[in-house]
Amino acid sequence: MPRPRVCLCPGIKFEPNTVYFKPQGVPMRHLQVVELSIEEIEAYRLRYINDLEQKGAAKKMHTSPSTYQRILYSAYKKIADALINGKAIRIIKHE
């Protein structure tokens, strides 16, 4: 039995209103889905919406700078895959 996903960064307060993004004009049943964790979206948001550098963003997420950087690079890769290959994006919220 798979282990439940645990939030790596307890400092995340961001709750996205929208959890699915998809290419226009393509039905969901024809799309592959890339799943982004709430940590990945928060790391991306802190860097590109709040313009925080690595140390400041890591502090806000209550994690180390190296863990923050690993999470951010994972988000980059997934977002690029979705944009380049025409996939949908789903944001996974932790329970």
Protein Blocks (a to p, Z undefined) as FASTA:
>chain_A
ZZddddfblkbmbdcfbfcdcdehiafklpccddddfklmmmmmmmmmnopafklmmmmn
opafklmmmmmmmmmmmmmmmmmnopacdddddZZ
